[in-house]
């Protein structure tokens, strides 16, 4: 049976207990909510007095909330080049929340060096790692675990999903009940469909045998360094191994695709 370790390098992953060794990778979705409940230590409570939609740009640095007295030097967030300057010094690991960002609920953690742009909406429970970029218009619908140096892009929607370190969904993506491996990249307009049109649980075909996942909603699992082309769609119950390539505008049938597969 295909387990998380068949798709992802978990040696540096900050949340190894989310995955159970040897267990079918899709069973992760049955534990995600409870894992977040145990692992989440919110750090946005103070921002609440500025409204659920922030009225001004705020910086969180070493547990202190700053509303004035800093300058922002925007650059690539995921490479650690974005800088917050105060009194001529760089505030290493400062987290930036732009005016117009909307934090719906208190059960949210945003890691050091991350940036939440105007118009992004984050619902809890959600954990966002370090040096990740939540772009303008992103919609994080809750029960999400976003790793370090990730991108949740413009008008990208993510719910009940996991992005491992370096995963990027930069533009117009939908990520529902899915797991993106390390350094995966979704081309603009990629949709990871998670719900069948008929009211039956999702079954996954692996090496000619069908396995009942017991899940009504299950999008896709993308192994490390897998990439999808623009406007591609994966159908419910898609498992892509490591370093797979999906051509643009392709509809990928559900099932398992081995490492290095090219779907064209």
Residue pairs with C-beta under 8 A, 6 or more apart in sequence:
1 22
1 23
1 24
1 206
1 211
2 24
2 25
2 206
2 239
2 256
3 19
3 20
3 21
3 22
3 23
3 24
3 25
4 10
4 19
4 20
4 21
4 23
4 25
4 28
5 19
5 21
6 25
6 223
6 241
7 25
7 179
7 181
7 221
7 222
7 223
7 224
7 239
7 241
7 242
8 19
8 164
8 179
8 181
8 182
8 223
8 224
9 182
9 224
10 16
10 19
12 165
13 147
13 164
13 165
14 129
14 147
14 148
15 35
15 39
15 145
17 35
18 28
18 31
18 32
18 35
18 145
18 162
19 25
19 28
20 27
20 28
20 31
24 211
24 213
25 179
25 221
25 239
26 204
26 213
26 215
26 218
26 221
26 237
28 162
28 179
29 160
29 177
29 215
29 217
29 218
30 215
32 143
32 145
32 160
32 162
33 125
33 143
33 160
35 145
36 125
36 126
36 127
36 143
36 145
37 125
39 127
40 107
40 109
40 124
40 125
40 126
40 127
41 109
42 106
42 107
42 108
42 109
42 124
43 60
43 63
43 108
43 109
43 110
44 60
44 97
44 103
44 106
44 108
44 109
44 110
45 106
46 60
46 65
47 54
47 58
47 60
47 65
47 97
47 103
48 103
48 106
50 56
50 58
50 67
52 102
52 103
52 104
53 100
53 101
53 102
54 97
54 98
54 99
54 100
54 101
54 102
54 103
55 99
56 67
56 99
57 67
57 72
57 96
57 97
57 98
57 99
58 65
58 66
58 67
58 96
58 97
59 65
59 66
59 67
59 70
59 84
59 91
59 94
59 95
59 96
59 97
60 66
60 94
60 95
60 97
60 110
61 84
61 91
61 93
61 94
61 95
62 93
66 86
69 86
69 87
70 84
70 85
70 86
70 91
70 94
71 84
71 85
71 86
72 82
72 83
72 84
72 85
72 96
73 82
73 83
73 84
73 85
74 82
75 81
75 82
75 83
76 82
77 113
77 114
77 115
77 131
77 132
77 133
78 131
78 132
78 133
78 149
78 150
78 151
78 166
78 168
79 131
79 149
80 113
80 131
82 96
82 113
82 115
83 90
84 90
84 91
84 94
84 96
85 91
92 113
93 112
93 113
93 130
94 112
94 113
95 110
95 111
95 112
95 113
95 114
95 115
95 116
96 114
96 115
96 116
97 103
97 110
97 116
98 115
98 116
98 117
98 118
99 118
100 118
100 119
101 116
101 117
101 118
101 119
101 120
101 121
101 122
101 134
102 119
102 120
102 121
102 122
103 122
104 121
104 122
104 123
104 124
105 123
105 124
105 125
105 142
106 124
107 124
107 125
107 126
108 122
108 124
108 125
108 126
108 127
108 128
109 126
109 127
109 128
110 116
110 122
110 128
110 134
111 127
111 128
111 129
111 130
111 131
111 132
111 148
112 130
112 131
113 130
113 131
114 128
114 129
114 130
114 131
114 132
114 133
114 134
115 132
115 133
115 134
116 122
116 134
117 133
117 134
117 135
117 136
117 138
118 136
119 136
119 137
119 138
120 134
120 135
120 136
120 137
120 138
120 139
120 140
120 152
121 138
121 139
121 140
122 128
122 134
122 140
123 140
123 141
123 142
124 142
125 142
125 143
126 140
126 142
126 143
126 144
126 145
126 146
127 144
127 145
127 146
128 134
128 140
128 144
128 146
128 150
129 146
129 147
129 148
129 149
129 150
129 165
130 148
130 149
131 148
131 149
132 146
132 147
132 148
132 149
132 150
132 151
132 152
133 150
133 151
133 152
134 140
134 152
135 151
135 152
135 153
135 154
135 156
135 170
136 154
137 154
137 155
138 152
138 153
138 154
138 155
138 156
138 157
138 158
139 155
139 156
139 157
139 158
140 146
140 152
140 158
140 159
141 157
141 158
141 159
141 160
142 159
142 160
143 159
143 160
143 161
144 158
144 159
144 160
144 161
144 162
144 163
145 161
145 162
145 163
146 152
146 158
146 162
146 163
147 162
147 163
147 164
147 165
147 166
147 167
147 182
148 165
148 166
149 165
149 166
150 163
150 165
150 166
150 167
150 168
151 167
151 168
151 169
151 170
152 158
152 163
152 169
153 168
153 169
153 170
153 171
153 172
153 173
154 170
154 171
154 172
155 171
155 172
156 169
156 170
156 171
156 172
156 173
156 174
156 175
157 173
157 174
157 175
157 176
158 169
158 173
158 174
158 175
158 176
159 175
159 176
159 177
160 176
160 177
160 217
161 175
161 176
161 177
161 178
161 179
161 180
161 219
162 178
162 179
162 180
163 169
163 175
163 179
163 180
164 179
164 180
164 181
164 182
164 184
164 224
165 182
165 183
166 182
166 183
166 184
167 180
167 181
167 182
167 183
167 184
167 185
168 184
168 185
168 186
169 175
169 180
169 185
169 186
169 190
170 185
170 186
170 188
171 188
171 189
172 188
172 189
173 186
173 188
173 189
173 190
173 191
173 192
174 190
174 191
174 192
174 193
175 186
175 192
175 219
176 192
176 193
176 194
176 195
176 217
176 219
177 194
177 215
177 217
177 218
177 219
178 192
178 194
178 219
178 220
178 221
178 222
179 220
179 221
179 222
180 186
180 222
181 221
181 222
181 223
181 224
181 225
181 226
181 242
182 224
182 225
183 224
183 225
184 222
184 223
184 224
184 225
184 226
184 227
185 227
185 228
186 192
186 227
186 228
187 227
187 228
187 229
187 230
187 231
187 232
187 248
188 230
188 231
189 230
189 231
189 232
190 228
190 229
190 230
190 231
190 232
190 233
190 234
191 232
191 233
191 234
192 219
192 220
192 233
192 234
192 238
193 219
193 233
193 234
193 235
193 236
194 217
194 218
194 219
194 236
195 216
195 217
195 236
196 202
196 216
196 236
199 216
201 212
201 213
201 214
201 215
201 216
202 213
202 215
202 216
202 217
202 218
202 236
202 237
202 254
203 210
203 211
203 212
203 213
203 237
204 210
204 211
204 213
204 237
204 239
204 254
204 255
204 256
205 211
205 254
205 255
205 256
206 239
206 255
206 256
207 256
213 237
217 236
218 236
218 237
219 234
219 236
219 238
220 234
220 237
220 238
220 239
220 240
221 238
221 239
221 240
222 228
222 240
222 244
223 240
223 241
223 242
223 243
223 244
223 259
224 242
224 243
225 242
225 243
226 240
226 241
226 242
226 243
226 244
226 245
226 246
227 244
227 245
227 246
228 234
228 246
229 245
229 246
229 247
229 248
229 249
229 250
230 248
230 249
231 248
231 249
232 246
232 247
232 248
232 249
232 250
232 251
232 252
233 250
233 251
233 252
234 240
234 246
234 252
234 254
235 251
235 252
235 253
235 254
236 254
237 254
237 255
238 252
238 253
238 254
238 255
238 257
239 255
239 256
239 257
240 246
240 252
240 257
240 261
240 263
241 256
241 257
241 258
241 259
241 260
241 261
242 259
242 260
243 259
243 260
244 257
244 259
244 260
244 261
244 262
244 263
245 261
245 262
245 263
246 252
246 263
247 262
247 263
247 264
250 263
250 264
252 263
257 263
